[in-house]
């Protein structure tokens, strides 16, 4: 069952997109999208999908521009 874990906007959203982590400090960035996309990011919505007893879950980060257009989606296994 999916639920919204968080929303990031402005410079914080661009920082997350460029670093590839929610941590404020990043030793080795691994961007989720190319810089051309990262510079346009205005908002990132973090959705968590839990599949119940199977033990599988994943996190999905969707980037939007200032007009609400989807710029990209990054999905990773749960941790």
N, C-alpha and C positions, 0 to 999 in steps of 0.2 A: 504494500500500500504506500503510495507516494505522499510525502508531506514537505512543505517548505521549511527548510532549516534556517535560512537567512537570506538577506538581500544586502548587497554592497553597492554603493554608488560613487560617482565622481572619481577623484584621484585614488581612493582606496580600491575601487573596482579595477582601475587600470593597473595598479600595483599588483593585485592578485593575478590578473591576466598575464602580466609580464614575468612574474616570478614563478608562477605555477604552484603556489602554496598560499595557505591562509595565514601563515606565520608573518609577523611584521618584519622580521629580519630573515634574509635568505642568503646562504653561503654560495650556493650554485644554482642560479635560476634555470628553470626548465619551462619556458613559456608555453601556455596552452594553445596560443594562436600566433600567427605571424605578426610582426610589429605593425603592419598595415592595418590589421584588425584591432590590435591592442590600443592604438592611438585613438580609435573611434569609440571605444567602450565607454558607455555612460552608466551602465547598471549591469550587475551580475546577480542572477537569482539562483540560489543553491537549493536543489530538490534532492531529498533522500528517498530511495525506493527500498522498502523492506518486503521481502518475499516470504515472511513467516518462518515456518518450521524448516524450510530447506537450508536456512543459514546463509543464503545469498542476499547480499544487499549491495547497492551501489549509489554513488553520489553523482549528480549531474549538475553542471554549471552552465547556465545559458547567458550569453552576453548580448546586450541590447545597445543600440545607439540612442542618441537623444530623441529620436522620433519613435522609438519603441520597436524598431525593426531588429529581428534576430540577426546577429553577426556571426555567431558560432555556438556550438554546444560541445562541451568537454565532459566525458564520462569516465569515472574511475571506480574500481572495486572498493567496497566498504573497508574500513579499517577499524 
